[in-house]
Amino acid sequence: MKTILFACMLIAAGSNISGQSISRNVIASAGGTFTSTAGQINYNIGETIITSLTAGSIMITQGFEQPAESRLNLKLYLQGYYVDGGIMQPVLLNQGLAALATETDTITVELHHAENFALLDSKKAVLLTDGTVSVNFNQPEGTYYIAVKHRNTIQTWSANAVMCTANTALYNFSNASTQAMGDNQVLLQSGVWGMYTGDLNQDDFIDGNDFPVLDNDAFNGVAFEYVATDLNGDGFVDSNDFPVFDNNSYNGVAAVHP
């Protein structure tokens, strides 16, 4: 009897339950682009705002989309590693690392703001023996100064801000000294320019302060090790590395950048 009564109560209660109707609500696609001196924001009504915030070398992008990448194709030579005919030493291989014979060394390529020169992005990439390198950046397409850094080389900047897109045409540092800020490159052979070698302590000067570490490694016969003191990239630190340093130090070579 109790069981029958309980079932009747459930039926009665269920008869008072009404279903909730959920209607489809569509927000029309709309939005636009907001631009100011601080940057640009793309926005869509009903969707997460997409924007990039940059502080130093760190960039955070919020939203579901990433900004269009910029790709940079460069050609450049490092003075000490240059052999002849547009080819550099396979330094990584010579210094005992597992690398291809077409690879010279790792470099750092930076993008700097076209007006205030602030660092916006930095990437490492392997420079090939023919002087070419391609680098992908998180920065959106735009105009930037290019800075190239290497463990024994004077940092070198592009002479002017360069337009960087997803398919940037080659920026060739090597075909003229004027491709570098302050014409700060050395003639390697007719029509070929390169970035100065010898800044071992990376203080933007090639001088006596760079010599002790070179002298010490040469004295100890360092070989087949990944060291910056192997200035000609042949795998040995010895007297053959001294001339390029000595000449640049004598001439007071220094970096030229903002």
C-alpha positions, 0 to 999 in steps of 0.5 A: 500500500505504501509503495503504491502511494509513493508512486502516485505521489511521484506521478502527481509531482511530475505532472507539475514539472514544466520544461525549460526552453533554451532558445539559440542566441547568436551575436552577429559578427562585428568588430574592428581594429583599434590603433594607437601609438602603443600598438594595435588591437584586433577585436570581435564582438562576442569573442575574446579580444586579441592583443599582444603585450610586450615587456623587454624580450617577453611577449604575451598574446591573449585570445584564441588567435596568434598574431601573424608571424614574421619571418626573416631571411638573412645573409651574413658572414662572420669575419673569422670563420670566412674561408673564400668564395662565399663559404665559412667554416663548418665550425660546429662540426670542427669543434666536436659537435654533432652537426652538418657540414653545411652549418657554421654556428648558432647566432642570435637575431633580435627585432627592435622597435623601429622608433625607440629601439626597444628589444621586441623579440629574440631568437637563436638560429643556425647560420649556414656555411653559405651565410644564409639563415632564416628566423621565425619571430612571434612579433606580428608583421611590421618594420623593425631594426635587426640586430645580430649577435654571436659569441665572438663577434661584434653585434651588428645592426641593420642600417635601417628598420626593415619591413618583416612579413611572413615572407620577407625578402632576403636582407643581405648584410654581406653585399655592402658595408652600408647594410650595417648601421654605421657601415660597421663591417669589414671587407672579406674579399671583393664585394663581400663584407662581414661582421667583425670577429674578436669580441670575446667578452661581449662588451661591444669592444675588441681590445686587450680585455678580450685577449686573456681568455684567447691566450689561456686557451691557446697556451693550453692547446684547447681543441675540438671544444665548443669555445668562442676563442677558436676565432677562425673556426678550424677546431683549434685554439692556437696562433692562427686565431691571433691575427684577426683579433690583433688587427681588430684590436689595433684598429679599435673596432667597436659596436655601432648601435643605439 
